[in-house]
């Protein structure tokens, strides 16, 4: 886990850099330009989250990359509260960033970050997920990463590459509309356009 909550400044503005979808959105027709959900990162994410004791629940967002740089996972919850390294728990919805890695040495070459809502506690509404490249700790010129979203029984993966001069830039991942009371199971989790 990372260091103190006040060790990082606020982010710069969000950019609309596109990510590549590995798995299909549950409510979209198949597209031939997408890769199937066979990424080796899928197994690596599950393994790493287990190793560090990451928690899960109704909703879980996880970030995985393979170098010593410091990336940060952020989520704006349905009440408008941003969960990230300096505000790790939402007092409004109970969402929590429970794993924050590569803030301080010793760095991990396969780090993860994790935000979750316990079972039965994730409120209905819109969740906005994004990644920020906070600090360069590695000689590599790029940092590929994967984000896994789990909403109830639906899992999706997104991948992108951040160039090393990309410090401070924010990469939008997805916007999710969550409606656990919807009688149509297929409509309980909907991915929305960039907002």
LOLUMLO-527560 format. One line per field, with one value per residue (C-alpha): residue number from 1; x, y, z. Coordinates in Angstrom, 3 decimals. Example, Ala and Ser with C-alpha at 12.3 -4.5 7.8 and 13.67 -1.06 7.14 Angstrom:
! residues 2
n c(1/2)
c1 c(12.300/13.670)
c2 c(-4.500/-1.060)
c3 c(7.800/7.140)
! end
This chain:
! residues 195
n c(1/2/3/4/5/6/7/8/9/10/11/12/13/14/15/16/17/18/19/20/21/22/23/24/25/26/27/28/29/30/31/32/33/34/35/36/37/38/39/40/41/42/43/44/45/46/47/48/49/50/51/52/53/54/55/56/57/58/59/60/61/62/63/64/65/66/67/68/69/70/71/72/73/74/75/76/77/78/79/80/81/82/83/84/85/86/87/88/89/90/91/92/93/94/95/96/97/98/99/100/101/102/103/104/105/106/107/108/109/110/111/112/113/114/115/116/117/118/119/120/121/122/123/124/125/126/127/128/129/130/131/132/133/134/135/136/137/138/139/140/141/142/143/144/145/146/147/148/149/150/151/152/153/154/155/156/157/158/159/160/161/162/163/164/165/166/167/168/169/170/171/172/173/174/175/176/177/178/179/180/181/182/183/184/185/186/187/188/189/190/191/192/193/194/195)
c1 c(0.000/1.015/2.146/0.425/-2.737/-1.274/1.865/0.495/-0.960/-4.254/-4.490/-4.395/-7.408/-8.885/-7.994/-10.184/-7.456/-9.099/-8.491/-8.717/-11.531/-10.404/-13.771/-17.110/-19.403/-22.416/-24.946/-23.155/-23.151/-19.882/-17.367/-14.703/-11.972/-12.032/-9.879/-11.508/-11.045/-7.951/-5.420/-2.670/-3.246/-6.659/-5.044/-2.221/-4.668/-6.608/-3.392/-1.915/-5.155/-5.214/-1.567/-2.111/-5.460/-7.568/-11.244/-14.230/-17.995/-20.824/-18.481/-14.693/-12.317/-8.697/-5.595/-2.569/0.718/4.204/6.883/7.973/6.118/3.338/-0.080/-3.206/-6.725/-9.570/-13.347/-15.997/-18.874/-22.626/-22.580/-19.774/-17.032/-13.647/-11.991/-8.195/-4.898/-5.655/-9.364/-9.310/-12.823/-16.039/-18.016/-21.044/-21.099/-18.573/-16.388/-12.718/-9.289/-7.778/-4.622/-2.296/1.145/4.432/4.065/7.347/10.252/10.556/8.664/6.812/7.288/3.744/1.700/-2.066/-4.538/-8.084/-11.330/-14.370/-17.823/-18.759/-21.578/-24.967/-23.422/-22.809/-25.441/-27.281/-25.966/-23.066/-19.465/-16.647/-13.295/-9.944/-6.182/-3.525/0.218/1.591/5.360/8.107/10.261/11.370/13.649/11.009/9.553/5.971/3.693/1.044/-1.761/-4.996/-8.114/-10.587/-14.156/-16.380/-20.034/-21.971/-21.281/-20.064/-16.303/-14.643/-11.023/-9.544/-5.949/-3.941/-0.325/0.878/4.107/6.610/6.327/2.648/3.044/0.049/-2.213/-5.502/-6.788/-10.533/-11.493/-15.288/-18.542/-20.922/-24.613/-25.423/-29.061/-29.182/-32.987/-33.703/-35.831/-33.958/-30.583/-29.109/-29.875/-28.409/-24.997/-24.722/-21.589/-22.145/-20.339/-17.420/-18.638)
c2 c(0.000/3.576/6.310/9.192/10.677/14.157/13.164/14.046/17.248/17.556/16.339/18.245/18.197/15.001/14.080/11.998/9.570/6.409/3.040/-0.297/-2.546/-6.123/-7.539/-6.578/-4.175/-6.210/-4.014/-3.455/-5.638/-7.438/-5.466/-7.103/-4.604/-5.636/-8.379/-11.187/-11.289/-13.498/-10.954/-12.445/-9.428/-10.823/-13.694/-11.468/-8.938/-11.622/-13.124/-9.799/-8.666/-11.913/-11.539/-8.060/-8.869/-6.522/-6.450/-6.830/-6.490/-5.326/-2.993/-3.250/-1.255/-2.448/-1.090/-3.203/-2.308/-3.809/-1.316/0.832/4.001/5.375/5.300/6.213/4.842/7.350/7.010/9.701/8.012/8.651/11.414/13.268/12.279/11.461/8.375/8.398/8.435/11.525/10.722/6.968/6.417/8.118/9.239/9.473/6.004/3.851/3.182/2.698/2.689/-0.164/-0.781/2.024/0.915/2.454/5.657/5.030/2.601/-0.300/-0.214/-3.210/-4.170/-5.626/-3.136/-2.955/-0.439/-1.262/0.600/-1.335/-1.123/-3.932/-6.313/-4.629/-1.169/0.200/2.874/3.285/6.002/6.965/5.872/7.568/5.757/7.177/6.716/9.346/8.944/10.447/9.787/8.222/5.777/3.625/4.071/2.711/5.172/3.902/2.412/0.008/-0.628/-2.566/-1.617/-4.301/-3.318/-5.742/-4.776/-7.625/-10.523/-8.453/-8.091/-5.928/-5.040/-1.900/-1.299/1.757/2.977/6.156/7.754/8.637/12.379/11.868/12.683/14.509/13.513/11.810/8.976/8.358/4.693/4.475/5.793/3.215/3.608/1.181/0.373/-2.685/-2.493/-2.704/-5.839/-6.396/-7.959/-6.746/-3.139/-3.131/-2.118/0.113/1.657/5.243/7.568/9.666/12.478)
c3 c(0.000/-0.530/1.763/3.425/2.052/1.548/-0.382/-3.842/-5.277/-7.146/-10.749/-13.984/-16.274/-17.671/-21.237/-23.523/-24.641/-25.904/-24.331/-26.081/-24.877/-24.387/-23.328/-24.849/-23.047/-21.902/-23.720/-27.026/-30.161/-30.953/-32.994/-35.119/-34.160/-30.497/-29.041/-27.055/-23.297/-23.398/-22.180/-20.014/-17.783/-16.792/-14.862/-13.609/-12.160/-10.284/-8.932/-7.793/-6.143/-4.177/-3.140/-1.678/-0.049/-2.170/-1.258/-3.559/-3.434/-5.666/-7.559/-7.906/-10.106/-10.335/-12.085/-13.093/-14.799/-15.162/-14.106/-11.152/-12.165/-9.995/-11.656/-9.726/-9.978/-9.439/-9.285/-8.974/-7.151/-7.640/-5.007/-6.828/-4.350/-5.894/-4.399/-4.907/-2.974/-0.858/-0.288/0.086/1.485/0.395/3.455/1.163/-0.434/1.475/-1.564/-0.655/-2.277/-0.276/-2.357/-3.572/-4.780/-5.979/-4.011/-2.141/-2.348/-2.434/-5.716/-7.113/-10.776/-10.967/-8.950/-8.536/-7.182/-6.113/-5.357/-4.146/-2.548/-0.128/-1.058/-0.739/-0.225/-3.734/-4.425/-7.699/-9.961/-12.211/-11.569/-13.507/-13.637/-14.764/-14.380/-13.664/-14.353/-11.147/-11.068/-13.186/-11.212/-14.165/-17.190/-19.597/-22.100/-21.878/-19.245/-20.574/-18.095/-17.737/-15.785/-14.732/-13.882/-11.978/-11.491/-9.888/-12.285/-15.259/-15.778/-18.437/-19.202/-20.729/-21.766/-22.761/-22.939/-21.243/-22.547/-19.821/-20.496/-19.659/-15.969/-14.571/-17.454/-16.760/-18.957/-18.959/-18.689/-18.552/-17.166/-15.693/-14.838/-12.001/-11.199/-8.885/-8.481/-12.211/-12.862/-16.142/-15.228/-18.518/-17.602/-14.099/-15.444/-18.517/-19.973/-21.045/-23.473/-22.244/-19.948)
! end
